[in-house]
Amino acid sequence: MKNKMFKYDFLIVGGGLIGALTAYALYKKKFKVLVIDKKNEISKDKRTLAVNANSKRFLEQLNIWNDLKSKPQPIEKIIIKDYINLSPLLFNNKNEPMGSVILNKELHEIVKKKLKDLNIIRSGINISLNDLKPSKLLKINNSHYLFKKIIVSIGKSININPYQKSIIFNKGHHSYVGFFKHENDHKNIAYEIFQKEGPMAVLPSPSLTRRKSTFIYSTNKKTSDQKIFSIIKKNFKISHGRLTFDRLINIFPITPHIKKFDKDLIFIGDSLRSIHPVAGQGWNLGIKDIQTLCKLTEQYSLDSKIFNSIYYSKRILESTLYLGFTSILNTVYENQNLFSKNIIRVGFEGLRNFKFVRELFIKQAMGKINLVD
Ligand SMILES: Cc1cc2nc3c(=O)[nH]c(=O)nc-3n(C[C@H](O)[C@H](O)[C@H](O)COP(=O)(O)OP(=O)(O)OC[C@H]3O[C@@H](n4cnc5c(N)ncnc54)[C@H](O)[C@@H]3O)c2cc1C
């Protein structure tokens, strides 16, 4: 038993929201998969996820969506306001909601339980990414393993070596995330409000009463709980009625980055690219990484030498566009000079007046545009 060697198709390093779902999707496609995560404890992530229509369908196909018991809240309308344009932009989609809001922790626990029941996840294992190479003997918990493909899904922890091959964008931003209850129904409306200090998103939060919302406020300026509460009160007192804030606000550093091509390792989710949460699309892009990877396994053998480069070529364009778009959006709002203000005005007018631009915006928000098939 001591010298036994285990042969697997995939090793997935990192069992966060994307790594765990990648493992489950590949397992469903009959691959032999092992996930390792450095953490032992259960996820304490108090955030919500705005799941777009494409990602919802992905979770349905894996029979996970119906396991969510905390009442996902559909997003039926999006309102975008700012400090430059007088009237807001309104978006809705006739046939189906543009997205749904779920709890990160609940989804993560469901998927991790499935992996544990299948005995394909090992926790508390921290291996150096520098030692990882496909088809090289690897020692994990005193056993030897051989993997055809290695997927890295360690999120955006940038202190480790492979990130030195990343291109990092505007650092210094933090997101402040919390919840509040309100007197009035939220009517399944999501809001994005561009303040001078940074964007504030308010989303309906899973609850039975439709009287709970979550906020994500991102800024590179010094702020305080009171300042955040007053922004929300100013913008939502009329529509949402009396507001009661949860005392706990969680803070997340924002480090937008994109990974350069790696011939040995397949980077996925936030490890491949992480974007500013202003668009609420980081995890949704990770789902598209998984979908691309799964499709590639139908078209190419895992032994194919071009497998990794095809994967990167299919994910690089969309990743770069989202990273560029979200970074530029923040920069033009932060600059507050005449040139930036004019760009924003033109953008608002385009979205307000041209139906095809509006439809494009809605389609991309729903994850329904495939730039490279
Ligand atoms: C405030 C905020 C709000 C957001 N809202 C949305 C939203 O509404 N919609 C959306 O689509 N996206 C959203 N996002 C983005 C989304 O949260 C991320 O894209 C997503 O969580 C990334 O998942 P991941 O699995 O790639 O990384 P993570 O969730 O960070 O998982 C990484 C995992 O790897 C493990 N790990 C790390 N290092 C190692 C190692 N060396 N060895 C082994 N394991 C390791 C960690 O323990 C962890 O379990 C938001 C982001 C922020 C900051």
PDBQT file of the ligand as one rigid body, heavy atoms in Angstrom, charges set to zero:
ROOT
HETATM    1  C1  LIG A 401     -17.338  42.431  -2.623  1.00  0.00    +0.000 C 
HETATM    2  C2  LIG A 401     -17.428  41.489  -3.774  1.00  0.00    +0.000 A 
HETATM    3  C3  LIG A 401     -18.651  41.187  -4.340  1.00  0.00    +0.000 A 
HETATM    4  C4  LIG A 401     -18.741  40.316  -5.419  1.00  0.00    +0.000 A 
HETATM    5  N1  LIG A 401     -19.961  40.080  -5.992  1.00  0.00    +0.000 NA
HETATM    6  C5  LIG A 401     -20.033  39.290  -7.084  1.00  0.00    +0.000 A 
HETATM    7  C6  LIG A 401     -21.279  39.064  -7.734  1.00  0.00    +0.000 A 
HETATM    8  O1  LIG A 401     -22.319  39.566  -7.314  1.00  0.00    +0.000 OA
HETATM    9  N2  LIG A 401     -21.305  38.274  -8.844  1.00  0.00    +0.000 N 
HETATM   10  C7  LIG A 401     -20.169  37.709  -9.340  1.00  0.00    +0.000 A 
HETATM   11  O2  LIG A 401     -20.239  37.033 -10.371  1.00  0.00    +0.000 OA
HETATM   12  N3  LIG A 401     -18.975  37.882  -8.735  1.00  0.00    +0.000 NA
HETATM   13  C8  LIG A 401     -18.880  38.650  -7.625  1.00  0.00    +0.000 A 
HETATM   14  N4  LIG A 401     -17.689  38.823  -7.003  1.00  0.00    +0.000 N 
HETATM   15  C9  LIG A 401     -16.521  38.049  -7.457  1.00  0.00    +0.000 C 
HETATM   16  C10 LIG A 401     -16.537  36.653  -6.810  1.00  0.00    +0.000 C 
HETATM   17  O3  LIG A 401     -16.686  36.753  -5.416  1.00  0.00    +0.000 OA
HETATM   18  C11 LIG A 401     -15.249  35.912  -7.123  1.00  0.00    +0.000 C 
HETATM   19  O4  LIG A 401     -15.022  35.983  -8.531  1.00  0.00    +0.000 OA
HETATM   20  C12 LIG A 401     -15.332  34.436  -6.734  1.00  0.00    +0.000 C 
HETATM   21  O5  LIG A 401     -15.654  34.299  -5.389  1.00  0.00    +0.000 OA
HETATM   22  C13 LIG A 401     -13.971  33.783  -6.996  1.00  0.00    +0.000 C 
HETATM   23  O6  LIG A 401     -14.021  32.429  -6.637  1.00  0.00    +0.000 OA
HETATM   24  P1  LIG A 401     -12.689  31.553  -6.709  1.00  0.00    +0.000 P 
HETATM   25  O7  LIG A 401     -13.097  30.166  -6.376  1.00  0.00    +0.000 OA
HETATM   26  O8  LIG A 401     -11.988  31.829  -7.986  1.00  0.00    +0.000 OA
HETATM   27  O9  LIG A 401     -11.752  32.130  -5.539  1.00  0.00    +0.000 OA
HETATM   28  P2  LIG A 401     -11.914  32.001  -3.958  1.00  0.00    +0.000 P 
HETATM   29  O10 LIG A 401     -13.354  31.993  -3.591  1.00  0.00    +0.000 OA
HETATM   30  O11 LIG A 401     -11.021  33.046  -3.384  1.00  0.00    +0.000 OA
HETATM   31  O12 LIG A 401     -11.337  30.554  -3.608  1.00  0.00    +0.000 OA
HETATM   32  C14 LIG A 401      -9.973  30.263  -3.550  1.00  0.00    +0.000 C 
HETATM   33  C15 LIG A 401      -9.778  28.985  -2.758  1.00  0.00    +0.000 C 
HETATM   34  O13 LIG A 401      -8.425  28.562  -2.909  1.00  0.00    +0.000 OA
HETATM   35  C16 LIG A 401      -7.902  28.181  -1.651  1.00  0.00    +0.000 C 
HETATM   36  N5  LIG A 401      -6.445  28.390  -1.715  1.00  0.00    +0.000 N 
HETATM   37  C17 LIG A 401      -5.758  29.558  -1.790  1.00  0.00    +0.000 A 
HETATM   38  N6  LIG A 401      -4.440  29.329  -1.889  1.00  0.00    +0.000 NA
HETATM   39  C18 LIG A 401      -4.269  27.989  -1.893  1.00  0.00    +0.000 A 
HETATM   40  C19 LIG A 401      -3.139  27.123  -1.989  1.00  0.00    +0.000 A 
HETATM   41  N7  LIG A 401      -1.893  27.599  -2.114  1.00  0.00    +0.000 N 
HETATM   42  N8  LIG A 401      -3.337  25.784  -1.964  1.00  0.00    +0.000 NA
HETATM   43  C20 LIG A 401      -4.598  25.276  -1.828  1.00  0.00    +0.000 A 
HETATM   44  N9  LIG A 401      -5.712  26.043  -1.747  1.00  0.00    +0.000 NA
HETATM   45  C21 LIG A 401      -5.544  27.373  -1.783  1.00  0.00    +0.000 A 
HETATM   46  C22 LIG A 401      -8.614  29.083  -0.644  1.00  0.00    +0.000 C 
HETATM   47  O14 LIG A 401      -8.611  28.474   0.651  1.00  0.00    +0.000 OA
HETATM   48  C23 LIG A 401     -10.025  29.152  -1.247  1.00  0.00    +0.000 C 
HETATM   49  O15 LIG A 401     -10.862  28.103  -0.795  1.00  0.00    +0.000 OA
HETATM   50  C24 LIG A 401     -17.568  39.723  -5.930  1.00  0.00    +0.000 A 
HETATM   51  C25 LIG A 401     -16.322  40.003  -5.367  1.00  0.00    +0.000 A 
HETATM   52  C26 LIG A 401     -16.245  40.885  -4.295  1.00  0.00    +0.000 A 
HETATM   53  C27 LIG A 401     -14.906  41.207  -3.706  1.00  0.00    +0.000 C 
ENDROOT
TORSDOF 0
